[in-house]
Amino acid sequence: MRQDWCPGQQVKPYVVDVTANVKLGDKATVSYRGLPNGNEPPDNASSIAMSSYLVICK
């Protein structure tokens, strides 16, 4: 959801195969950082409401 600032616009999925980064039975942590134009935002300047999915196939 784009929080009403750009309703209906297609969002391209960002897909990454993390198979080589995890080991069966070990704990894996996934994190995300949104950087506007690749830069740190000023303090409390923005927020991101995001939904994401991690798909696990055996």
Secondary structure, DSSP 8 states (H G I E B T S, - for coil): --TTSSTT----------GGG--TTS---------GGGS---TT--------------
